[in-house]
Amino acid sequence: MTAKEIRQKYLDFFASKGHTVVPSAPMVVKNDPTLMFTNAGMNQFKDIFLGNSIPKFNRATDSQKCLRVSGKHNDLEAVGHDGRHHTMFEMLGNWSFGDYFKTEAIDWAWELLTEVYKIDRTKLYATVFEGSAEDGTALDEEARTAWLRHMPEDHVLLGNKHDNFWEMGDTGPCGPCSEIHIDLRSDEEIARIPGRELVNTDNDDVIEIWNIVFMQYNRLADGHLELLPNKNVDTGMGFERLCMILQNKKSNYETDVFSGLISEVESLSGHKYSEGGNVEVAMRVIADHIRAIAFSIADGQLPSNVKAGYVIRRILRRAVRYGYTFLGFTEPFMCRLISRLCQDMGEAYPELLAQKKLIESVIREEENAFLRTLDRGIRMMDDLMAKSAGSKVIKGVDAFVLYDTYGFPVDLT
């Protein structure tokens, strides 16, 4: 099943359950002082959850483009060094605004995973909220009962407030959540250690794939909980991770979400992803970062030296630096990946196609400027290293001048 088919099957499934398919909100947030970038599928429905606006429909579904490279969720430096960290990613979601609740949400999640996507049901586990004496909340028996209709008892696990109670902030709508986990290990490994013992233990092969949040409370300023008049459902499933599972890969970068971009980088550089080491890392970085950069520009955020623009410039320069250092690129190359990106994602996100020329032009200009900075900075670094050959130490003031005056990254120094 291709990535395009996986995404469409999700949307079609929830459309068949009476959900309105809505477009992804822009990845760059312009009207919320608390966010620079959309970092979860529920962001565009925030005012509905807070009770500040009335929904146009009771059920919705979409695939939301998200970016997590600033603030609490900042995985930038990890991207490329493993198979699952990303800057830009897609979040598949479905919502109920005062309509259906726990049983329907759980039943449909199970139906989609096991009957539409054909995932082995024996490999799936669910967690439910065990309750909190501190908040005076009980075990989420409704969710537990719903799951026991589909799973044996030893696959329905209890989770604490940290893992299974979702809150937007210190106050406001909140509630218990139910996570779905999958065990990707071999049958031999599963026989040795049951998957239930590895859920929520940071095991790379027993991972969460879907979180179903039941917003039934409002957290007051004094910390107490009161029941909401309308109960809402908010779910989120990582698209890239789902593709990895359904395409039987060990890394998100091995799926066709990224393989076309990586193939394009191979063609442009003359290197092969299979070389491993720094070449593999560089290709992952580039394939990931070009998506974040292109979607940000398409949504109206150009690279700059301040706020959201600086984040995008930093992502772009990190990709260029990896390409320059490990793949031998001395001319703009990121801009040459846009056609492939449009081929892969333009159908689902037509804003890419509409802004293609602008995206290419902006990236090319940024690449040219930074490649000149790299070339000049490396020559200056060579001089400093020659002068410091005895001590093998470069003065902090010299590193600062390289950065402040010439724009040469401190991490590269």
Beta strands, then each sheet from edge to edge (+ up, - down):
strand 1: 20-21
strand 2: 59-67
strand 3: 69-70
strand 4: 73-74
strand 5: 88-97
strand 6: 124-129
strand 7: 156-159
strand 8: 165-167
strand 9: 172-183
strand 10: 206-219
strand 11: 225-238
sheet 1: 1+ 2+ 5- 11+ 10- 9+ 6- 7-
sheet 2: 1+ 2+ 5- 11+ 10- 9+ 8-
sheet 3: 3+ 4-
end
